[in-house]
Amino acid sequence: MITNSSVANTIIDWLVLPSGINEFVCKPWTLLTYMITHYDVWHVLFNMLTLYWMGTLFMYRCTPRQFMGLYIIGGLAGGIFYLAAAQVFPSLAGSLLGASASVIALVIATAVIMPDHEIGLLLIGMVKLKYVAIVAIVAFALGLVGNNPGGHVAHIGGMFAGLAFGMLYIRGVDITSPLNRSIDGIVNLFNREGKPKKHKFNFKKAHKNAPKQENSTNAVDEKEQAREELDRILDKIRKSGYTSLTADEKKRLFDTSSKL
């Protein structure tokens, strides 16, 4: 008899990251799917709340594209660290799931970019982000949070990803750019509207094509204007932070990003 529980477990088995190399080779997609897979309600609730709070602070200085890029890079780093460690330490055998590596990457990156920014913690009061990051690093490194050694290894990978992003970002280097460009390329590859149509030239219909070419030129001009507007808003974010944007600029930021 097939139960709902057995079906759920079967689905999860195809999404979690296995520790064995041979099994991973058969399911390479798990390096991505594990970071959006959760089994315990409290686990996903804690991760999503932390992601919301820290993500909001992160986007004071960075863009939504950088947010998503770092989430993926942090998850990839955590998964790779886990796979590598599992080959050396048999006690880590099993599987990995959850967004913790991605979340800790954003936490560390935010603390590096805005170390003196203060947040309010229950029963503690106002604390600077750099101290929150230090406590998180020590707690995860010593295994003081949870009882999952495989998860701790993944957290360390996420920490390194967040640290690398933050240190390079304040020097003007964005490590998420290559990933975001790759994603754009994949999206454009499957975007049929963006593919040029093949047709034979017909002199009799040449005059009918003229308005279409003009419309195409107008579309290019509009896209260029949208890109310039996006660059202007991003420059303002880099100089003054996300909170310096007006409500209209925030709306134009998301509208323009989706168009481009």
MIVEX-766316 format. One record per residue: y negated, z, x of N, C-alpha, C in turn; residue in three letters. Coordinates in steps of 0.05 Angstrom, whole numbers, plus 5000, padded with zeros to 4 digits. Example, Ala and Ser with C-alpha at 12.3 -4.5 7.8 and 13.67 -1.06 7.14 Angstrom:
# MIVEX-766316
511451565264509051565246506651565264ala504551425257502151435273499951575258ser
//
This chain:
# MIVEX-766316
502450005017500050005000497550005018met495749815013493349795028491149955014ile489950145029487850315018485150225029thr483050325015480350265025479850365053asn481050595059480750715086482050535107ser484350425102485750265121484150005126ser483049895104481449645107478949705124val477649935119475250005134475950045164ala478150175169478950215197479649945211asn480849765196481449505208478849355215thr476849365197474349235203472949355227ile472949625228471649765250473049695277ile475649665276477149605301476249335312asp475249155295474348895304471448895313trp470049125309467249145316466649325339leu468349535343467949725365468649605392val467449715413467949615440470349755452leu472449605458474849725470474449785499pro475949975510475750055538477349865556ser479449745545481149565561479949295565gly480049195590478848935596480348715581ile482948725581484548515567483848495538asn483548725525482848725496479948635492glu478148705511475348625509475148315512phe476748195530476647915534477447765508val479147885492479947775466477847815445cys476148015449474048085429471348125443lys470347915456467847955472465348015455pro465447945429463147995411462748295408trp464648455414464448745410462248865427thr461548735449459348835466456748835451leu456448675430454148675413454548835387leu456948795375457348915349457649225350thr458549325373459049615374456449775370tyr454149655379451649805378450449815350met451649675331450649695303452949795285ile454949915297457250015282457350315283thr457550445260457750735259459950815240his461251035245463351135228462551395214tyr461051555228460151815217457351795205asp456951905182454451895168452252035184val452852265195450852415210450052275235trp451952135247451451985271449351765266his449751605245447951385240445251495230val445251725215442751845206441051935229leu442352075248440852175271439751945288phe441351735292440451505308438151355294asn438351325268436351165254433651325252met433851585249431351745248429951745275leu431551775296430451765324429251495329thr430751285321429751005325427150965310leu426951075286424451035271422051185284tyr422551435292420351585304419451465331trp421451425348420751315375419951025374met421150875355420350595352417450565344gly416550745327413750745318411850795342thr412550985359410951045383411150815402leu413550705405413950485424412050245417phe411750185392410149955384407250015383met406350255392403550305397402650135420tyr404450085439403849935463405249665466arg407449635452409149395454409349255428cys410749035428411048855404413748895391thr414048805366416648825353418748665368pro418048445380420048285396421048445420arg419248585433420048755455421748985446gln421149095422422749305410425649215406phe425948985394428648875389430048805415met428548685433429748605459430748845474gly429249065475430049305489432449435475leu432449425449434749535434437249405443tyr437249135444439648985452440349035481ile438249035499438749075527439949355532ile438749555519439849825522442749845513gly443349715490446149715481448049575500gly447049345511448749195530449249365555leu447149495565447449665589449349885584ala449150015560450950235554453850135552gly454249905540456949795537458149715564gly456549605581457549525608458249765625ile456549975623457050215638459750345628phe460150345602462550455591465050305600tyr464950035598467149875606467849915636leu465849925653466249965681467450235687ala466350445674467350715679470150755669ala470850625646473450655635475650545653ala474950355670476950245689477550435711gln475650615717475950805739477051075729val476151165705476951425695478651375669phe481251415671483051375648482351555624pro480951775629480251955607478351835587ser477051615596475051485578476351275561leu478951235563480351035547479951085517ala479650865503479150885474477250665465gly475150735451473250535442470450655440ser468450485439465650575438464350455413leu462750615399461150515377458650685374leu456650575361454250715356451850605371gly449450675361446950565372445650755392ala447050965401445751165417444651055444ser446150875457445150765482442550615478ala442350455456439950305449437650495443ser438250705428436150905420435051045445val436851145462435951285486434351105504ile434950845505433350665521430550655511ala430150645484427450645473426050905478leu427451125476426251395481425251405510val426851335529426051345557423751155563ile423950905552421850705557419150805546ala419250925522416751025510415551245526thr417251425537416351645553415151545580ala416251335591415151225616412451095611val412250945589409750805583407550985575ile408251195559406251385549407151675556met407251745581408352005588406752245578pro404152215574402552445566402052455535asp403252265521402952265492404452505480his403152655463404352895452405552845424glu407852965419409152965393409753245384ile409853285358410453555348413453595343gly414553805354417353865350417654125334leu419554135316420054355299420654605316leu419254825310419655085323418655095352leu417654865362416654855390413754795391ile412854605375410054535375409654265389gly407254225400406553975413407753965441met409153745446410453705472409853425482val409353395508408953125519411552975521lys411352715517413752545517415352555543leu413952595565415352595591417252835593lys416553055580418353295580420653255561tyr420153115539422353045521424352875535val423452675550425252495564426852645585ala425552825600426952975621429153145609ile428553285587430653445574432953275564val432253035552434352855542436152765565ala434952685588436452595610438352805621ile437353055624439053275634441253335614val440553345588442553415568444753215567ala444152955567446152755566447752735592phe446352765615447752745641449752975644ala449153215634450853445637452853465614leu452753275595454653285573454153505553gly451553595551450853815533450553725504leu450553465500450253355473452853215464val454153325444456653205434458953255453gly461353165445463753205462465152945467asn463652725470464752465474464052365501asn465752385521465052305549464452005551pro465851835535465251555536462451495526gly461651645506458851615496456851695516gly457451905532455552005552455051785573his457251645581456951425601455151205590val455551145564453850935552450951025551ala450551285546447751385545446451345572his447951395594446751355621445951065625ile447550875615446850595617444250535602gly444050655578441550615562439150735576gly439550965589437351095603436350915625met438150795641437350615662435850375651phe436750275628435350035616432550115608ala432250345595429650435586427750495609gly428850615631427250675654426350415668leu428150215670427349965682425249825666ala425549815639423549685622420849815626phe420750085624418150225625416750195652gly418250225674417050205701416049915706met417549715697416649445702414449365682leu414549475658412449405638409649485647tyr409449725659406849825667405849665692ile407649505704406849335726406549045717arg406649005690406148735679408548555676gly410948675680413448515678414948595653val415748405637417148455612420048355615asp421948535617424748455622426048355596ile424748385573425848285548425247985544thr423447875559422547595555424847395557ser426547405578428747215580430647235555pro431247475546432947515523431647395498leu429147455494427747355470427547045471asn427146935494427046635496429846515490arg431946655499434646555493435146565463ser434346785450434746805421433146585407ile430746535416429146325404430446055407asp431646005431433045755435435445715417gly436945935413439245925395438345875366ile436246015358435245975330434345685326val432845585346431845305344434145105344asn436245175358438544995360439844945333leu439745155316440945135289438845085268phe436445045276434344985257434144685253asn435244585232435444305227432644175223arg430844345212428144235208426744175234glu427544315255426244265281427344035296gly429643915287430843695301429543435294lys428943265313427743005307429742825293pro428842685273430542505258430742235272lys433142135273433641875286433441655265lys431841445271431541225251430740975267his431240755255430340505267427540445259lys426040325278423240265273423140025255phe421540045234421139825214418139755214asn417439505223414639435223413439425196phe415039365175413939345148413139615138lys414439835148413740105138412040255158lys411040115178409440255199406940385187ala405740245168403240355157403840605140his406340625130406940865115407441105133lys408041055158408641275176406041405187asn403841245185401341355197400541615185ala400441655158399741915147401542135156pro404142075159406042275168405442365196lys404542175213403842255240401342425241gln399542355223397142525222397742805213glu399642825192400443085183401843235205asn403443085221404843215243402843325264ser400643165269398643255288397243505277thr396643505251395443745239397243985241asn399843945238401744165240401744275268ala401644095288401544185316399044355321val396744255310394244395314394344675301asp395444685277395644945263397445135279glu399645025290401445195305400045305330lys398445125343397045205367394945425361glu393545395338391645595329393045855324gln395345845311396846085305397746225331ala398546065351399346185376397046315391arg394646195389392346305402391546575388glu391846575361391246815346393147045354glu395746975357397747165365397247275392leu396447105411395747195438393447385438asp391447325421389047495420389847775410arg391547785389392348045378394048195398ile395848055412397548185432395948295456leu393848155463392048245485390648505476asp389948515451388648755440390548995441lys393148935434395149155434395549255462ile395649075482396149155510393749325520arg391349265511389049405521388549675507lys388849665480388149895464390350015448ser392749895448394950005433395149895405gly397549925393398049815367396249935345tyr395650195348394050325328391150225326thr390250075347387549975347387249735328ser389449625319389349385301388449475273leu386949295261386249335233388649255215thr388449335190390649265171391048965169ala388748815170388948525168390148415194asp389548525217390748435242393748485243glu394548715233397448775232398948575215lys397748515192398948325174399148045187lys396947965200396847705214398847695237arg399247925250401147945272404047875263leu404847995241407547945231407747665218phe405747585204405747315192405847095213asp404147125233404046925254406646915270thr407747155276410247165291412547025276ser412647065250414746935234414346635233ser411846535232411346255232412246115258lys411646255280412246135306415146155313leu
//
